[in-house]
Amino acid sequence: MTTPLQLQKRTMAIAGVVMTVYLVLHMLTNLNFFNQSAFTAFYDWYNNSIIRWLVLLVMAAAILLHVKTAIKIRHVNAKARTVDYKKHDRFKIPAVFVSLSIVFLFGFILIHVYQTLTFVSTDTYAEIVQLFQSPSMTLFYLAGLFVLLMHLHHSLANVLQTLGKTSFSCHCLAWGVPLVLVGGLASIPLYISVVMP
């Protein structure tokens, strides 16, 4: 019989999978940046289609569901464990820093969506270049992607552990997938700020 906590964990995992699939597709389409004509053609179509708004709606629902369920699970866990562990297998990050990083990641996502929705021209390529020619904006995006990397690694490691996968190869997978994904997303702001004039 499925307990309420197990159901909440499954809900959170499904929402996480939806977001991860979107991130992979987002990274792959953004890598077209290195082919300006392909990038421009894709975003000319995407920004003027209903699909953009459907994707935004699905992602907003997935994020809200993921966050709401995570808060519920954290509340249940906090009530169940009134005394903290005396010994941790690995370095323990204080809960306040975890909470702040999640708030920062949520803010990063909101700012990113707002910026892409309020580009002043129809030339997405030029808007992206202009955005990341600002060193402060590049640093902000890299910080957001770093927090995303940590969150993805933590999530994937927990999923693999739940499935009983604790071998060295699974630890490599828990780091490898997020590193490739975040590395692909980070390549554009880095390229613009370091390579482009």
Secondary structure, 3 states (H helix, E strand, C coil): CCCHHHHHHHHHHHHHHHHHHHHHHHHHHHHHHHCHHHHHHHHHHHCCCHHHHHHHHHHHHHHHHHHHHHHHHHHHHHHHCCCCCCCCCCCCCCHHHHHHHHHHHHHHHHHHHHHHHCCCCCCHHHHHHHHHCCHHHHHHHHHHHHHHHHHHHHHHHHHHHHCCCCCHHHHHHHHHHHHHHHHHHHHHHHHHHHHCC
